[in-house]
């Protein structure tokens, strides 16, 4: 069995819910009422996505070789 690693990006929406997207799996996007729910929904979406790739005989990408950094910029107002 192969362990797969995926980065999940969470974006807080205006109404307070979260959008979860998986960059390694184009179009793999879901939603949750809070962070825990969004992550649970992302896990389910990833599993369904992978099953679809397997059924089509396509390769299964993951983020195991992806490095992630955040850059914080301070912009002055004009």
DSSP file (Angstrom, degrees, kcal/mol; ACC not computed):
  #  RESIDUE AA STRUCTURE BP1 BP2  ACC     N-H-->O    O-->H-N    N-H-->O    O-->H-N    TCO  KAPPA ALPHA  PHI   PSI    X-CA   Y-CA   Z-CA
    1    1 A X              0   0    0      0, 0.0     2,-0.4     0, 0.0     0, 0.0   0.000 360.0 360.0 360.0 136.0    0.0    0.0    0.0
    2    2 A X        -     0   0    0      2,-0.0     2,-0.5     0, 0.0     0, 0.0  -0.824 360.0-136.3-100.7 131.6    1.3    3.4   -1.0
    3    3 A X        -     0   0    0     -2,-0.4     2,-0.4     2,-0.0     0, 0.0  -0.766  20.9-158.2 -86.3 129.9    0.9    6.5    1.3
    4    4 A X        -     0   0    0     -2,-0.5     2,-0.4    59,-0.0    58,-0.1  -0.872   1.8-154.6-109.8 142.4   -0.2    9.6   -0.6
    5    5 A X        -     0   0    0     -2,-0.4    58,-3.9     2,-0.0     2,-0.4  -0.960  13.2-178.6-119.3 132.3    0.3   13.1    0.7
    6    6 A X        -     0   0    0     -2,-0.4     2,-0.4    56,-0.2    56,-0.0  -0.994  22.8-136.7-132.7 136.8   -1.9   16.0   -0.3
    7    7 A X        -     0   0    0     -2,-0.4     2,-0.5     2,-0.0    17,-0.3  -0.743  21.0-159.3 -83.6 136.4   -1.8   19.7    0.5
    8    8 A X        -     0   0    0     -2,-0.4     2,-0.5    14,-0.2    14,-0.2  -0.983   3.0-152.7-120.5 123.5   -5.2   21.1    1.3
    9    9 A X  E     -A   21   0A   0     12,-2.9    12,-2.3    -2,-0.5     2,-0.5  -0.846   9.3-160.0 -97.1 126.6   -5.8   24.8    1.0
   10   10 A X  E     -A   20   0A   0     -2,-0.5     2,-0.5    10,-0.2    10,-0.2  -0.913   6.6-171.9-108.7 130.2   -8.5   26.3    3.2
   11   11 A X  E     -A   19   0A   0      8,-2.5     8,-2.6    -2,-0.5     2,-0.4  -0.983  21.1-132.9-122.2 123.4  -10.1   29.6    2.4
   12   12 A X  E     -A   18   0A   0     -2,-0.5     6,-0.2     6,-0.2     2,-0.2  -0.611  23.9-145.1 -76.9 128.8  -12.5   31.2    4.9
   13   13 A X    >   -     0   0    0      4,-3.3     3,-2.0    -2,-0.4    -1,-0.0  -0.489  25.4-104.0 -91.0 163.2  -15.6   32.5    3.1
   14   14 A X  T 3  S+     0   0    0      1,-0.3    -1,-0.1    -2,-0.2    -2,-0.0   0.828 120.7  53.6 -56.1 -36.4  -17.6   35.6    4.0
   15   15 A X  T 3  S-     0   0    0      1,-0.1    -1,-0.3     2,-0.0     3,-0.1   0.500 123.2-103.1 -81.8  -2.0  -20.4   33.5    5.7
   16   16 A X  S <  S+     0   0    0     -3,-2.0    -2,-0.1     1,-0.4    -1,-0.1   0.216  84.1 116.8 104.4 -15.0  -17.9   31.7    7.9
   17   17 A X        -     0   0    0     -5,-0.1    -4,-3.3    17,-0.1     2,-0.4  -0.234  59.8-120.6 -76.9 174.3  -17.7   28.4    6.0
   18   18 A X  E     -AB  12  32A   0     14,-3.2    14,-2.3    -6,-0.2     2,-0.5  -0.958   7.3-146.4-123.6 138.1  -14.4   27.1    4.4
   19   19 A X  E     -AB  11  31A   0     -8,-2.6    -8,-2.5    -2,-0.4     2,-0.5  -0.870  18.5-159.6 -94.7 133.2  -13.6   26.2    0.8
   20   20 A X  E     +AB  10  30A   0     10,-3.0    10,-2.7    -2,-0.5     2,-0.3  -0.967  12.2 178.6-116.7 126.1  -11.1   23.3    0.6
   21   21 A X  E     -AB   9  29A   0    -12,-2.3   -12,-2.9    -2,-0.5     2,-0.6  -0.945  21.7-148.2-127.7 152.1   -9.0   22.8   -2.5
   22   22 A X    >   -     0   0    0      6,-2.0     3,-2.0     3,-0.4     6,-0.4  -0.901   7.2-164.0-120.4  98.7   -6.4   20.3   -3.4
   23   23 A X  T 3  S+     0   0    0     -2,-0.6     3,-0.2   -16,-0.3    -1,-0.1   0.803  87.3  58.2 -56.3 -33.8   -3.8   21.8   -5.8
   24   24 A X  T 3  S+     0   0    0    -17,-0.3     2,-0.5     1,-0.2    -1,-0.3   0.684 106.5  52.9 -70.7 -16.0   -2.3   18.4   -6.9
   25   25 A X  S X  S-     0   0    0     -3,-2.0     3,-2.5     3,-0.2    -3,-0.4  -0.815  91.6-137.8-122.1  89.1   -5.8   17.3   -8.0
   26   26 A X  T 3  S+     0   0    0     -2,-0.5     3,-0.1     1,-0.3    -3,-0.1  -0.163  87.0  13.8 -51.9 129.9   -7.2   19.9  -10.4
   27   27 A X  T 3  S+     0   0    0      1,-0.2     2,-1.4    -4,-0.0    -1,-0.3   0.409  85.4 133.8  85.9  -2.4  -10.9   20.5   -9.8
   28   28 A X    <   +     0   0    0     -3,-2.5    -6,-2.0    -6,-0.4     2,-0.4  -0.671  30.3 144.2 -84.9  93.4  -10.9   18.8   -6.4
   29   29 A X  E     +B   21   0A   0     -2,-1.4     2,-0.3    -8,-0.2    -8,-0.2  -0.987  15.9 158.4-134.9 138.9  -12.7   21.4   -4.4
   30   30 A X  E     -B   20   0A   0    -10,-2.7   -10,-3.0    -2,-0.4     2,-0.3  -0.855  25.1-126.6-148.5-176.6  -15.2   21.0   -1.6
   31   31 A X  E     -B   19   0A   0     -2,-0.3     2,-0.3   -12,-0.2   -12,-0.2  -0.931  14.4-172.6-138.3 156.9  -16.7   23.0    1.3
   32   32 A X  E     -B   18   0A   0    -14,-2.3   -14,-3.2    -2,-0.3     6,-0.1  -0.992  32.9-126.4-150.4 152.7  -17.2   22.6    5.1
   33   33 A X  S    S+     0   0    0     -2,-0.3     2,-0.3   -16,-0.2    -1,-0.1   0.740  97.2   2.4 -71.8 -22.2  -19.0   24.6    7.8
   34   34 A X  S  > S-     0   0    0    -16,-0.1     4,-2.8   -17,-0.1     5,-0.2  -0.887  91.9 -85.0-149.9 179.6  -15.8   24.7    9.8
   35   35 A X  H  > S+     0   0    0     -2,-0.3     4,-2.5     1,-0.2     5,-0.2   0.923 125.0  48.0 -60.4 -47.0  -12.2   23.7    9.5
   36   36 A X  H  > S+     0   0    0      1,-0.2     4,-2.2     2,-0.2    -1,-0.2   0.913 114.5  46.4 -60.7 -42.7  -12.7   20.1   10.8
   37   37 A X  H  > S+     0   0    0      2,-0.2     4,-2.5     1,-0.2    -1,-0.2   0.907 111.5  51.6 -66.5 -41.6  -15.7   19.6    8.5
   38   38 A X  H  X S+     0   0    0     -4,-2.8     4,-2.2     1,-0.2    -2,-0.2   0.898 111.0  48.0 -62.6 -40.4  -13.8   21.1    5.5
   39   39 A X  H  X S+     0   0    0     -4,-2.5     4,-2.4     2,-0.2    -1,-0.2   0.893 111.4  50.0 -67.8 -39.1  -10.9   18.7    6.1
   40   40 A X  H  X S+     0   0    0     -4,-2.2     4,-2.0    -5,-0.2    -2,-0.2   0.909 112.5  47.4 -64.0 -41.2  -13.2   15.7    6.4
   41   41 A X  H  X S+     0   0    0     -4,-2.5     4,-2.6     2,-0.2    -2,-0.2   0.873 110.3  53.0 -67.5 -36.3  -14.9   16.7    3.2
   42   42 A X  H  X S+     0   0    0     -4,-2.2     4,-2.7     2,-0.2    -2,-0.2   0.913 107.3  51.6 -64.6 -42.3  -11.5   17.2    1.5
   43   43 A X  H  X S+     0   0    0     -4,-2.4     4,-2.2     1,-0.2    -2,-0.2   0.928 112.2  46.3 -59.5 -45.0  -10.4   13.7    2.5
   44   44 A X  H  X S+     0   0    0     -4,-2.0     4,-2.2     2,-0.2    -2,-0.2   0.915 112.2  50.4 -64.0 -43.1  -13.6   12.2    1.0
   45   45 A X  H  X S+     0   0    0     -4,-2.6     4,-2.5     1,-0.2    -2,-0.2   0.891 109.9  50.8 -63.5 -39.4  -13.2   14.3   -2.2
   46   46 A X  H  X S+     0   0    0     -4,-2.7     4,-2.7     2,-0.2     5,-0.2   0.925 109.7  50.3 -63.0 -45.2   -9.6   13.1   -2.5
   47   47 A X  H  X S+     0   0    0     -4,-2.2     4,-2.2     1,-0.2    -2,-0.2   0.908 112.8  45.9 -61.1 -42.6  -10.7    9.5   -2.1
   48   48 A X  H  X S+     0   0    0     -4,-2.2     4,-2.1     2,-0.2    -1,-0.2   0.913 112.3  51.5 -66.1 -42.7  -13.4    9.8   -4.8
   49   49 A X  H  X S+     0   0    0     -4,-2.5     4,-2.2     1,-0.2    -2,-0.2   0.925 110.6  48.1 -59.4 -46.7  -11.0   11.6   -7.1
   50   50 A X  H  X S+     0   0    0     -4,-2.7     4,-2.8     1,-0.2    -1,-0.2   0.904 109.1  52.9 -63.5 -42.3   -8.4    8.9   -6.7
   51   51 A X  H  X S+     0   0    0     -4,-2.2     4,-2.4     1,-0.2    -1,-0.2   0.896 108.9  50.9 -59.8 -39.1  -11.0    6.1   -7.4
   52   52 A X  H  X S+     0   0    0     -4,-2.1     4,-1.5     2,-0.2    -2,-0.2   0.916 110.2  48.7 -64.3 -43.8  -12.0    8.0  -10.6
   53   53 A X  H  <>S+     0   0    0     -4,-2.2     5,-2.6     1,-0.2     4,-0.5   0.923 111.7  49.8 -61.7 -43.8   -8.3    8.1  -11.7
   54   54 A X  H ><5S+     0   0    0     -4,-2.8     3,-1.4     1,-0.2    -2,-0.2   0.922 108.0  53.0 -60.0 -44.9   -7.9    4.4  -11.0
   55   55 A X  H 3<5S+     0   0    0     -4,-2.4    -1,-0.2     1,-0.3    -2,-0.2   0.820 111.6  46.3 -61.8 -31.4  -11.0    3.5  -12.9
   56   56 A X  T 3<5S-     0   0    0     -4,-1.5    -1,-0.3    -3,-0.2    -2,-0.2   0.468 113.8-118.9 -89.0  -2.6   -9.7    5.4  -15.9
   57   57 A X  T < 5 +     0   0    0     -3,-1.4    -3,-0.2    -4,-0.5     2,-0.2   0.735  64.6 145.6  72.5  22.6   -6.2    3.8  -15.6
   58   58 A X      < -     0   0    0     -5,-2.6    -1,-0.2    -6,-0.2    -2,-0.1  -0.537  54.8 -96.5 -91.8 159.1   -4.6    7.2  -15.0
   59   59 A X        -     0   0    0     -2,-0.2     2,-0.7     1,-0.1    -1,-0.1  -0.355  32.8-127.4 -71.3 155.0   -1.6    7.9  -12.8
   60   60 A X        -     0   0    0     -2,-0.1     2,-0.1    -7,-0.0    -1,-0.1  -0.901  23.8-157.4-109.7 108.4   -2.3    9.2   -9.3
   61   61 A X        +     0   0    0     -2,-0.7     2,-0.3   -37,-0.2   -37,-0.0  -0.385  13.7 177.3 -78.7 160.8   -0.3   12.3   -8.4
   62   62 A X        -     0   0    0     -2,-0.1     3,-0.3   -58,-0.1   -56,-0.2  -0.918  38.5-113.8-149.6 179.4    0.5   13.5   -4.9
   63   63 A X  S >  S+     0   0    0    -58,-3.9     3,-1.8    -2,-0.3   -57,-0.1   0.116  73.1 117.4-103.3  19.6    2.3   16.3   -3.1
   64   64 A X  T 3  S+     0   0    0    -59,-0.3    -1,-0.2     1,-0.3   -58,-0.1   0.760  84.6  39.0 -63.4 -23.5    5.1   14.2   -1.6
   65   65 A X  T 3  S+     0   0    0     -3,-0.3     2,-0.5     2,-0.1    -1,-0.3   0.263  94.0 108.3-107.0  10.2    7.8   16.1   -3.6
   66   66 A X    <   -     0   0    0     -3,-1.8     2,-0.3     2,-0.0    -3,-0.1  -0.760  55.6-151.9 -93.4 130.1    6.1   19.5   -3.2
   67   67 A X        -     0   0    0     -2,-0.5     2,-0.4     2,-0.0    -2,-0.1  -0.775  10.7-155.1 -96.3 145.3    7.7   22.1   -1.0
   68   68 A X        +     0   0    0     -2,-0.3     2,-0.3     2,-0.0    -2,-0.0  -0.979  17.5 167.0-128.2 130.9    5.5   24.7    0.5
   69   69 A X        -     0   0    0     -2,-0.4     2,-0.4     2,-0.0    -2,-0.0  -0.958  21.7-146.4-134.9 153.8    6.5   28.2    1.7
   70   70 A X        -     0   0    0     -2,-0.3     2,-0.5     2,-0.0    -2,-0.0  -0.971  10.3-158.4-118.6 139.6    4.5   31.3    2.7
   71   71 A X        -     0   0    0     -2,-0.4     2,-0.6     2,-0.0    -2,-0.0  -0.979   4.7-153.9-119.8 127.1    5.8   34.8    2.1
   72   72 A X        -     0   0    0     -2,-0.5     2,-0.4     2,-0.0    -2,-0.0  -0.890  13.4-170.3-103.2 119.8    4.5   37.7    4.1
   73   73 A X        -     0   0    0     -2,-0.6     2,-0.6     2,-0.0    -2,-0.0  -0.898  13.5-152.5-111.3 139.2    4.6   41.1    2.4
   74   74 A X        -     0   0    0     -2,-0.4     2,-0.5     2,-0.0    -2,-0.0  -0.952  16.8-165.8-107.7 118.2    4.0   44.4    4.0
   75   75 A X        -     0   0    0     -2,-0.6     2,-0.2     0, 0.0    -2,-0.0  -0.882  13.7-135.0-106.8 133.0    2.7   46.9    1.5
   76   76 A X        -     0   0    0     -2,-0.5     2,-0.2     1,-0.1    -2,-0.0  -0.592  25.5-115.0 -81.7 147.5    2.6   50.6    2.3
   77   77 A X              0   0    0     -2,-0.2    -1,-0.1     1,-0.1     0, 0.0  -0.546 360.0 360.0 -81.0 148.2   -0.5   52.5    1.4
   78   78 A X              0   0    0     -2,-0.2    -1,-0.1     0, 0.0    -2,-0.0   0.410 360.0 360.0 -96.7 360.0   -0.3   55.2   -1.3
